[in-house]
Amino acid sequence: MKMVSAQECQSVEWKWSWQDEFLKWLCGYANTDGGTIYIGVNDDGYVVGLKDSKSLLESLPNKIADKLGVLASVRLYTVARGTNLRYGDDVPAAVAGKLLNQYARGMVRAGHCGQEERHTKILSKLEQENPIWILEDGEVEYIEVSVPRYPFAISCDGKYYKRSGSTLRELNGFELQNFLLERAGLTWDALPLPDVCISDLSREALDAFRRRAVMKGRMTEAEASVSDEVLLRNLKLFEKGRLIRAAVLMFHPDPERYVTGAYIKIAYFAPAGAYGQNKVDDIIYFDDVHGPLMLQVDKAIDLIYTKYLKALISYDGLQRIETFLWPREGFREILLNSVNHKRYERGIPIQIRVYDDKITIWNDGQWPREIDVLKIYERHPSLPYNPKVADVFYRAGDIEAWGSGFDKIRLECDKSLSPYPIISAGLNGGVELECDACELYMNLLKHGRYYDTYPKPNRETWEDFSVLGDGGAVKYGTNEKEPMVGFKRGTAGEDWREPEDRMMVILNDKLSEREKKKLMPIVDFLKTHDKITRWQAEQVSGKSLSTVTRYLRRLEELDVLVRDGQSVATVYRRT
């Protein structure tokens, strides 16, 4: 006997008996990744039998073919009563002990001596509504109905369905439109638009494309010097004699005339409580960046790095060094990613939020299910949501189209010693990246250009202090106007520590040498960074995700780290 999935999921359903509404579920399987419905099996995997298996075996294939137009695999199986398809012979005691499952195995029945009145009522209802169908020899039957994923769209009574997790969703609106396009081998940005002429396009945008393509070696001078029509045809931006949406997005001076929300919003937000309120959504100023996408990205980057972000100054000898919150080229790569992956049909602009210590960017895109968020810096294919738009950016030399965008982001972060962006990708769409300021920038922001001479707590110069509780204290020195915060073990005055020292004190006290050795790569990283993500922990330790998650939880138990978040974007901050 084969065991099936341990639970209902995107590709498996268990049903006590057949109902014609399950045709919708088969339609959803065919439109997603394929799947199986088991008829004559309860939710915990126990086979409960079929009333008329022969009739069902004959009618189901015809019914499925007539309603869905697909060929399904319909198979009948006979097993001993009490067989469990989920767990086999290892059914958990809690599952086997359920009243419903005892009934399915024939261990209890209504009116059985010694039963509670409540159980008798439940069993009576079950026997009436969900009887167990047993063959003469004491065996039971079930039917397995399987459909594969179909390359074209499947409908049921004129409606289209898809599976999402363990639920069924009817497609409508833009979701249905994109699904039908996908099954037809088309994309949203490849559809033609009426009443748009080549003369309507932006001369500035077309010339900018030519310059970049030649400069980056993606085109020769001769290839770029052709007429606008020939250039656009060579870029495959025509369909049936009309310009497609990608051409309008990339080169039209006002793409929002045809595509709502095809622009970028930027806003600067006040620090928490800047106006006496306990929130961080006080907008100080904002801008909207419009125009063709070919020009829009660089306009937005120039605006952010001149108006919204300031370069802080430090010196290496006589050399003046300017440090931005986050590397410019890395953020340009993120913005290009957002532009290429955004779902323009939803009409929502890209949104960039700038704070004192971070910058975030959100777009209404759909993270490709083929790419693991936690492994984004590893080799992966290029899967742009708007392939025609992405191809124009590639021909202009702005992107590589090899799935190497995040590798470039990583390199830019490493050069500037900036933390890697934190990615939040919603299951139902929407992707946000948070780019936190590098350590040098934060030091300059807090202490100025002489941050490296900023006085550190020193217990020998402290005369008296007051204990705050939970191991913290504030010390006022004789010449200090502001309190200095340190870490204290034991009673007042015993042992003050910097955060890094505090961390090592805890590890030396609480861990064996063997356990400490395992955690040291992460600990060494935390000596120079005040937070770490699971992906960063994987990189510095060389261990698997499950292993580093266990290590981080151990550090959390020791009060070395505090967890912020519950998703793939979880950050562990040093206490």
C-alpha positions as CSV (number, residue, x, y, z in Angstrom):
1,M,0.0,0.0,0.0
2,K,1.4,3.4,-0.9
3,M,1.3,6.3,1.5
4,V,0.0,9.6,0.4
5,S,0.8,13.1,1.7
6,A,0.6,13.5,5.4
7,Q,-1.9,16.4,5.0
8,E,-4.2,18.0,2.5
9,C,-2.1,20.4,0.4
10,Q,-2.1,22.1,-3.0
11,S,-2.2,18.8,-4.8
12,V,-4.1,16.5,-2.6
13,E,-7.7,16.4,-1.3
14,W,-9.6,13.7,0.8
15,K,-13.3,13.3,0.3
16,W,-15.7,11.0,2.0
17,S,-18.0,10.7,-1.0
18,W,-18.2,12.1,-4.5
19,Q,-20.0,15.4,-5.3
20,D,-20.1,17.1,-8.7
21,E,-18.8,20.3,-7.2
22,F,-15.4,18.6,-6.9
23,L,-15.1,19.1,-10.7
24,K,-14.1,22.7,-9.8
25,W,-11.2,21.2,-7.7
26,L,-10.0,19.1,-10.6
27,C,-10.2,22.2,-12.8
28,G,-8.1,24.1,-10.2
29,Y,-5.5,21.2,-10.3
30,A,-5.3,21.2,-14.1
31,N,-4.7,25.0,-14.1
32,T,-2.1,24.9,-11.3
33,D,0.3,21.9,-10.9
34,G,-2.0,19.0,-11.2
35,G,-3.3,17.0,-8.3
36,T,-5.4,14.1,-6.9
37,I,-8.7,13.7,-5.1
38,Y,-9.2,10.5,-3.0
39,I,-12.9,9.5,-2.9
40,G,-14.0,7.3,0.0
41,V,-11.3,8.5,2.4
42,N,-11.9,10.7,5.5
43,D,-9.9,13.8,6.4
44,D,-7.4,11.8,8.5
45,G,-6.7,9.3,5.8
46,Y,-8.9,6.4,6.9
47,V,-10.6,4.6,4.0
48,V,-14.4,4.6,4.6
49,G,-15.6,2.8,1.4
50,L,-17.8,3.6,-1.6
51,K,-21.5,3.0,-2.1
52,D,-21.4,2.1,-5.8
53,S,-17.8,2.0,-6.9
54,K,-18.5,0.3,-10.2
55,S,-21.0,3.0,-11.3
56,L,-18.7,5.8,-10.1
57,L,-15.7,4.2,-11.9
58,E,-17.6,4.3,-15.2
59,S,-19.3,7.7,-14.9
60,L,-16.4,9.9,-13.5
61,P,-14.1,9.8,-16.6
62,N,-17.0,10.8,-18.9
63,K,-18.2,13.5,-16.5
64,I,-14.7,15.0,-16.2
65,A,-14.2,14.9,-20.0
66,D,-17.6,16.5,-20.7
67,K,-17.3,19.3,-18.1
68,L,-13.6,20.0,-18.2
69,G,-12.4,18.6,-21.5
70,V,-9.5,16.8,-19.9
71,L,-8.5,13.2,-19.5
72,A,-8.3,12.1,-15.9
73,S,-6.8,9.0,-14.3
74,V,-9.5,7.2,-12.4
75,R,-8.4,4.1,-10.4
76,L,-10.2,1.9,-7.9
77,Y,-8.4,0.3,-5.0
78,T,-9.6,-2.3,-2.4
79,V,-8.0,-2.4,1.1
80,A,-8.6,-3.8,4.5
81,R,-10.9,-1.9,6.8
82,G,-9.0,0.4,9.1
83,T,-6.4,1.2,6.4
84,N,-4.9,4.7,6.7
85,L,-3.5,6.2,3.5
86,R,-1.8,9.1,5.3
87,Y,0.1,7.4,8.0
88,G,0.2,3.7,7.0
89,D,0.9,1.7,10.1
90,D,2.2,4.6,12.1
91,V,-1.0,6.5,12.9
92,P,-0.5,8.9,15.8
93,A,-2.4,7.9,18.9
94,A,-4.2,11.3,18.9
95,V,-5.5,10.7,15.4
96,A,-6.5,7.1,16.0
97,G,-8.3,8.0,19.2
98,K,-10.7,10.5,17.6
99,L,-14.3,9.3,17.8
100,L,-14.7,9.9,14.0
101,N,-11.7,7.6,13.3
102,Q,-12.8,4.9,15.8
103,Y,-16.1,4.9,13.9
104,A,-14.3,4.6,10.5
105,R,-12.4,1.6,11.8
106,G,-15.6,-0.1,13.1
107,M,-14.6,0.2,16.8
108,V,-17.7,2.1,17.9
109,R,-21.3,2.4,16.8
110,A,-24.4,4.3,17.9
111,G,-26.1,2.9,21.0
112,H,-23.0,0.9,22.1
113,C,-23.1,0.1,25.8
114,G,-21.3,2.5,28.0
115,Q,-21.2,5.4,25.6
116,E,-22.0,8.9,26.6
117,E,-25.2,10.3,25.3
118,R,-23.3,13.0,23.4
119,H,-21.2,10.4,21.6
120,T,-24.3,8.3,20.8
121,K,-25.9,11.4,19.1
122,I,-22.8,12.1,17.1
123,L,-22.5,8.5,16.0
124,S,-26.2,8.3,15.0
125,K,-25.7,11.3,12.8
126,L,-22.6,9.9,11.2
127,E,-24.3,6.6,10.5
128,Q,-27.1,8.5,8.7
129,E,-25.1,11.0,6.8
130,N,-21.7,9.3,6.3
131,P,-22.1,5.6,6.4
132,I,-19.2,3.2,6.1
133,W,-19.5,1.0,2.9
134,I,-18.0,-2.4,3.6
135,L,-17.7,-5.2,1.0
136,E,-18.9,-8.8,1.9
137,D,-15.3,-9.9,2.7
138,G,-14.9,-7.0,5.2
139,E,-12.7,-4.8,2.9
140,V,-13.3,-1.2,1.7
141,E,-12.8,0.6,-1.5
142,Y,-11.6,4.0,-2.6
143,I,-11.1,5.8,-5.9
144,E,-8.1,7.9,-6.9
145,V,-8.8,10.7,-9.4
146,S,-5.7,12.4,-10.8
147,V,-5.3,15.2,-13.4
148,P,-2.0,16.6,-14.6
149,R,-1.1,20.3,-15.1
150,Y,-2.4,21.4,-18.5
151,P,-0.5,23.8,-20.7
152,F,-3.7,25.6,-21.8
153,A,-6.5,27.0,-19.7
154,I,-9.2,24.7,-18.4
155,S,-12.7,25.9,-17.4
156,C,-15.6,24.4,-15.5
157,D,-19.1,25.7,-16.5
158,G,-17.4,28.7,-18.1
159,K,-15.4,29.7,-15.0
160,Y,-11.7,29.3,-14.3
161,Y,-10.1,28.1,-11.0
162,K,-6.7,27.7,-9.5
163,R,-5.3,26.1,-6.4
164,S,-3.6,28.4,-3.8
165,G,-2.3,26.3,-0.9
166,S,-5.1,24.1,0.2
167,T,-7.9,26.4,-1.1
168,L,-9.6,26.9,-4.4
169,R,-9.8,30.3,-6.0
170,E,-12.0,31.4,-8.9
171,L,-10.1,33.6,-11.2
172,N,-11.5,37.0,-12.4
173,G,-10.4,40.4,-13.4
174,F,-6.7,41.0,-14.1
175,E,-5.8,37.6,-12.6
176,L,-7.9,35.8,-15.1
177,Q,-6.5,38.0,-17.9
178,N,-2.9,37.2,-17.0
179,F,-3.7,33.5,-16.5
180,L,-5.2,33.2,-20.0
181,L,-2.3,35.1,-21.5
182,E,0.2,32.9,-19.7
183,R,-1.5,29.7,-21.0
184,A,-1.5,31.2,-24.5
185,G,2.2,31.8,-24.3
186,L,1.8,35.6,-24.1
187,T,2.6,38.2,-21.4
188,W,0.7,41.4,-20.4
189,D,3.5,43.7,-21.7
190,A,3.5,42.0,-25.2
191,L,-0.1,42.9,-26.1
192,P,-0.6,45.6,-28.8
193,L,-2.2,49.0,-28.1
194,P,-4.4,50.8,-30.5
195,D,-4.0,54.5,-31.6
196,V,-0.3,54.8,-30.6
197,C,2.1,55.9,-33.3
198,I,5.9,56.0,-33.4
199,S,5.7,59.8,-33.6
200,D,4.0,59.8,-30.2
201,L,7.1,58.4,-28.5
202,S,9.7,60.4,-26.6
203,R,12.7,61.5,-28.7
204,E,14.7,61.9,-25.5
205,A,14.0,58.3,-24.4
206,L,14.8,56.8,-27.8
207,D,18.1,58.7,-28.0
208,A,19.0,57.7,-24.5
209,F,18.4,54.0,-25.4
210,R,20.7,54.4,-28.5
211,R,23.5,56.0,-26.5
212,R,23.4,53.4,-23.7
213,A,23.1,50.4,-26.0
214,V,26.2,51.5,-28.0
215,M,28.2,52.5,-24.9
216,K,27.5,49.1,-23.2
217,G,28.3,47.2,-26.4
218,R,24.8,45.8,-26.8
219,M,24.5,47.4,-30.3
220,T,26.9,48.8,-32.9
221,E,26.7,52.3,-34.1
222,A,25.1,51.1,-37.4
223,E,22.5,49.1,-35.5
224,A,21.5,52.1,-33.4
225,S,21.5,54.6,-36.2
226,V,18.5,53.1,-38.0
227,S,15.1,54.8,-38.1
228,D,12.9,54.6,-35.1
229,E,10.5,52.1,-36.7
230,V,13.3,49.8,-37.7
231,L,14.8,50.1,-34.2
232,L,11.5,49.2,-32.5
233,R,10.9,46.3,-34.9
234,N,14.4,45.0,-34.1
235,L,13.5,45.2,-30.4
236,K,10.3,43.1,-31.2
237,L,8.1,45.9,-29.9
238,F,5.5,45.5,-32.7
239,E,2.6,43.0,-32.8
240,K,0.3,42.8,-35.8
241,G,1.4,46.2,-37.0
242,R,0.9,48.0,-33.6
243,L,3.2,49.0,-30.9
244,I,2.9,46.8,-27.8
245,R,2.6,47.9,-24.2
246,A,6.3,47.5,-23.5
247,A,7.1,50.1,-26.2
248,V,4.6,52.6,-24.6
249,L,6.0,52.0,-21.1
250,M,9.6,52.3,-22.1
251,F,9.4,55.2,-24.6
252,H,6.1,57.1,-24.4
253,P,6.4,60.5,-22.7
254,D,3.2,59.8,-20.7
255,P,2.8,56.0,-20.3
256,E,0.2,56.6,-17.6
257,R,-2.2,57.7,-20.3
258,Y,-2.3,54.0,-21.2
259,V,-1.1,52.3,-18.1
260,T,-2.3,53.6,-14.7
261,G,0.3,53.8,-12.0
262,A,3.3,53.6,-14.2
263,Y,5.4,55.9,-12.1
264,I,7.5,56.1,-8.9
265,K,6.5,57.7,-5.6
266,I,9.2,58.9,-3.2
267,A,8.7,60.3,0.3
268,Y,10.8,61.3,3.3
269,F,9.4,60.1,6.6
270,A,10.0,61.7,10.0
271,P,11.6,59.7,12.8
272,A,9.3,58.1,15.3
273,G,7.3,60.7,17.3
274,A,8.9,63.7,15.6
275,Y,5.6,65.6,16.0
276,G,4.6,64.2,19.4
277,Q,2.9,61.1,18.0
278,N,4.0,57.6,18.5
279,K,4.3,56.7,14.8
280,V,6.7,56.8,11.9
281,D,4.4,57.9,9.1
282,D,4.8,61.7,9.2
283,I,5.7,62.6,5.6
284,I,8.0,65.6,5.5
285,Y,8.1,65.9,1.7
286,F,7.5,63.8,-1.4
287,D,7.9,63.6,-5.2
288,D,6.4,61.6,-8.0
289,V,8.7,60.6,-10.9
290,H,6.8,60.3,-14.2
291,G,7.8,59.8,-17.8
292,P,9.1,56.8,-19.9
293,L,10.7,54.0,-17.9
294,M,13.9,54.4,-20.0
295,L,14.4,57.7,-18.2
296,Q,12.3,57.2,-15.1
297,V,14.8,55.0,-13.2
298,D,17.8,57.4,-13.5
299,K,15.6,60.4,-12.7
300,A,14.4,58.7,-9.5
301,I,18.0,57.7,-8.5
302,D,19.3,61.2,-9.1
303,L,16.5,62.7,-7.0
304,I,17.0,60.3,-4.1
305,Y,20.8,60.8,-4.0
306,T,20.6,64.6,-4.2
307,K,17.4,65.6,-2.4
308,Y,16.6,62.7,-0.1
309,L,19.9,61.2,1.0
310,K,22.8,63.2,2.2
311,A,26.5,62.2,2.0
312,L,28.2,62.3,5.4
313,I,31.8,63.4,5.4
314,S,34.8,61.7,7.0
315,Y,38.6,61.8,6.3
316,D,41.3,59.3,5.7
317,G,44.3,61.5,6.3
318,L,43.8,64.4,3.9
319,Q,41.4,62.4,1.7
320,R,37.8,63.5,1.9
321,I,35.4,60.5,1.9
322,E,31.6,60.8,1.3
323,T,29.5,58.1,2.7
324,F,25.8,57.5,1.7
325,L,23.3,55.6,3.7
326,W,23.3,52.8,1.2
327,P,25.3,52.3,-2.1
328,R,23.9,54.1,-5.1
329,E,24.6,51.4,-7.7
330,G,23.1,48.7,-5.4
331,F,19.9,50.7,-5.0
332,R,19.7,51.4,-8.7
333,E,19.8,47.6,-9.3
334,I,17.0,47.2,-6.8
335,L,14.9,49.8,-8.5
336,L,15.5,48.2,-11.9
337,N,14.4,44.9,-10.5
338,S,11.2,46.6,-9.2
339,V,10.5,48.2,-12.6
340,N,10.9,44.9,-14.4
341,H,8.9,42.7,-12.0
342,K,6.0,45.1,-11.2
343,R,2.5,44.1,-12.1
344,Y,1.5,47.2,-14.1
345,E,-2.0,45.9,-14.8
346,R,-2.9,46.6,-11.1
347,G,-2.3,50.3,-11.5
348,I,-0.2,50.8,-8.3
349,P,3.0,52.8,-8.5
350,I,6.4,51.8,-7.0
351,Q,6.8,53.3,-3.5
352,I,10.1,54.4,-2.0
353,R,10.3,55.5,1.7
354,V,13.3,57.3,2.9
355,Y,14.1,57.5,6.7
356,D,17.2,58.8,8.6
357,D,18.6,55.3,9.0
358,K,17.1,53.2,6.1
359,I,15.4,53.3,2.7
360,T,12.6,50.9,1.7
361,I,11.2,50.1,-1.8
362,W,7.9,48.4,-2.4
363,N,6.4,47.2,-5.7
364,D,3.2,45.3,-6.4
365,G,5.1,42.4,-8.0
366,Q,4.8,38.7,-7.6
367,W,7.8,36.9,-6.3
368,P,8.6,34.0,-8.7
369,R,7.7,30.7,-6.9
370,E,10.6,29.0,-8.7
371,I,13.1,31.2,-6.6
372,D,13.6,30.7,-2.9
373,V,13.8,34.1,-1.2
374,L,16.4,32.7,1.2
375,K,18.6,31.6,-1.7
376,I,18.3,34.7,-3.8
377,Y,22.1,35.4,-3.8
378,E,22.8,31.9,-5.2
379,R,22.6,31.1,-8.9
380,H,19.1,31.3,-10.2
381,P,17.3,31.9,-13.6
382,S,16.1,35.3,-14.8
383,L,12.3,35.3,-14.6
384,P,11.1,38.8,-15.2
385,Y,7.3,39.4,-14.9
386,N,7.5,41.8,-17.9
387,P,10.0,40.0,-20.3
388,K,9.5,42.6,-23.1
389,V,10.3,45.5,-20.8
390,A,13.3,43.6,-19.3
391,D,14.6,42.8,-22.8
392,V,14.7,46.6,-23.7
393,F,16.6,47.3,-20.4
394,Y,19.0,44.4,-21.3
395,R,19.6,45.8,-24.8
396,A,20.3,49.2,-23.3
397,G,22.9,47.6,-21.0
398,D,21.1,48.4,-17.8
399,I,20.6,44.8,-16.7
400,E,22.3,41.5,-17.5
401,A,19.2,39.2,-17.8
402,W,21.1,36.3,-16.2
403,G,19.5,36.4,-12.8
404,S,22.6,38.2,-11.5
405,G,21.0,41.3,-10.2
406,F,21.1,40.4,-6.6
407,D,24.7,39.2,-7.0
408,K,25.5,42.7,-8.1
409,I,23.6,44.1,-5.1
410,R,25.6,41.8,-2.8
411,L,28.9,43.0,-4.3
412,E,27.9,46.7,-3.9
413,C,27.0,46.0,-0.2
414,D,30.3,44.2,0.4
415,K,32.3,47.2,-1.1
416,S,30.5,49.7,1.1
417,L,30.3,47.4,4.2
418,S,26.5,47.8,4.0
419,P,24.0,45.2,5.3
420,Y,22.3,43.2,2.6
421,P,18.6,44.2,1.9
422,I,15.9,42.5,3.9
423,I,13.3,41.0,1.6
424,S,9.6,40.7,2.4
425,A,7.7,38.8,-0.3
426,G,4.0,38.3,0.3
427,L,2.3,35.1,-0.9
428,N,-0.4,37.1,-2.6
429,G,1.9,39.6,-4.2
430,G,3.8,42.7,-3.2
431,V,7.6,42.7,-2.6
432,E,9.4,45.1,-0.2
433,L,13.2,45.5,0.3
434,E,14.5,47.3,3.4
435,C,18.0,48.8,3.0
436,D,19.5,49.6,6.4
437,A,22.3,52.2,6.7
438,C,25.9,51.0,6.9
439,E,27.7,51.1,10.2
440,L,30.0,54.0,9.1
441,Y,27.1,56.1,8.1
442,M,25.3,55.5,11.4
443,N,28.5,56.4,13.4
444,L,28.8,59.6,11.4
445,L,25.1,60.4,11.8
446,K,25.2,59.9,15.6
447,H,28.7,61.3,16.4
448,G,30.0,63.3,13.5
449,R,33.3,63.0,11.6
450,Y,35.2,62.4,14.8
451,Y,33.1,59.3,15.7
452,D,36.3,57.2,16.1
453,T,37.4,59.4,19.0
454,Y,34.0,59.3,20.7
455,P,34.5,58.4,24.4
456,K,33.6,54.9,25.4
457,P,32.3,53.9,28.9
458,N,35.2,53.3,31.3
459,R,34.4,52.1,34.8
460,E,37.7,53.6,36.2
461,T,36.5,57.1,35.5
462,W,33.0,56.6,36.8
463,E,32.3,57.7,40.4
464,D,28.7,56.8,41.0
465,F,25.8,55.4,39.1
466,S,22.2,54.3,39.6
467,V,21.0,50.8,38.8
468,L,18.2,50.5,36.2
469,G,17.3,46.8,36.6
470,D,17.7,43.8,34.4
471,G,21.5,44.2,34.4
472,G,21.5,47.8,33.0
473,A,22.8,51.0,34.6
474,V,23.4,54.6,33.9
475,K,26.6,56.4,35.0
476,Y,27.0,60.1,35.4
477,G,30.7,61.1,35.4
478,T,32.0,64.3,37.0
479,N,32.3,66.1,33.7
480,E,29.4,64.4,31.9
481,K,26.2,66.3,31.0
482,E,24.6,63.2,29.4
483,P,24.4,59.7,30.9
484,M,26.5,56.9,29.4
485,V,24.9,53.5,29.2
486,G,26.9,50.3,29.8
487,F,26.3,46.7,30.8
488,K,26.7,45.5,34.4
489,R,26.9,41.9,35.7
490,G,26.0,41.2,39.3
491,T,25.7,44.2,41.7
492,A,26.5,47.8,41.1
493,G,30.1,48.5,40.2
494,E,31.3,45.0,39.5
495,D,31.8,44.6,35.7
496,W,30.9,47.0,33.0
497,R,31.0,45.8,29.4
498,E,30.5,47.1,25.9
499,P,27.8,45.1,24.0
500,E,30.4,43.0,22.3
501,D,32.0,42.2,25.6
502,R,28.7,41.5,27.2
503,M,28.0,39.0,24.5
504,M,31.3,37.1,25.0
505,V,30.8,37.1,28.8
506,I,27.4,35.4,28.4
507,L,28.8,32.8,25.9
508,N,31.8,32.0,28.1
509,D,29.5,31.5,31.1
510,K,26.7,29.6,29.5
511,L,28.2,27.5,26.7
512,S,30.6,24.6,26.4
513,E,33.7,25.0,24.2
514,R,32.2,22.7,21.7
515,E,28.9,24.7,21.4
516,K,30.7,28.0,21.4
517,K,32.9,26.8,18.5
518,K,29.8,26.2,16.4
519,L,28.4,29.6,17.1
520,M,31.6,31.6,16.7
521,P,31.2,32.5,13.0
522,I,27.9,34.1,13.8
523,V,29.3,35.7,17.0
524,D,32.3,37.1,15.1
525,F,29.8,38.7,12.6
526,L,27.8,40.2,15.4
527,K,31.0,41.9,16.8
528,T,30.9,44.3,13.9
529,H,27.2,44.3,13.1
530,D,24.3,45.0,15.4
531,K,21.9,42.5,13.6
532,I,22.0,39.5,11.4
533,T,19.5,37.7,9.0
534,R,19.2,33.9,8.5
535,W,20.7,34.3,5.1
536,Q,23.7,36.1,6.4
537,A,24.1,33.5,9.1
538,E,24.1,30.8,6.4
539,Q,26.9,32.7,4.5
540,V,29.2,33.3,7.5
541,S,28.8,29.8,9.0
542,G,28.5,27.7,5.9
543,K,25.6,25.8,7.5
544,S,22.1,24.9,6.2
545,L,19.1,27.1,6.9
546,S,17.7,24.7,9.5
547,T,21.1,24.6,11.3
548,V,21.6,28.4,11.5
549,T,18.0,28.9,12.6
550,R,18.7,26.6,15.5
551,Y,21.9,28.5,16.3
552,L,20.1,31.8,16.2
553,R,17.4,30.5,18.5
554,R,20.1,29.4,20.9
555,L,21.6,32.9,21.0
556,E,18.0,34.3,21.4
557,E,17.6,32.0,24.5
558,L,20.8,33.4,25.9
559,D,19.5,36.9,25.5
560,V,22.3,37.7,23.1
561,L,19.8,38.3,20.3
562,V,16.2,39.5,20.0
563,R,14.1,38.4,17.1
564,D,12.3,41.0,14.9
565,G,9.7,39.4,12.6
566,Q,8.3,36.0,11.9
567,S,8.9,35.5,8.1
568,V,11.7,35.1,5.7
569,A,12.6,38.7,6.5
570,T,13.2,37.9,10.2
571,V,16.1,39.9,11.6
572,Y,18.0,39.0,14.8
573,R,19.2,42.1,16.6
574,R,22.0,42.2,19.1
575,T,20.8,43.1,22.6
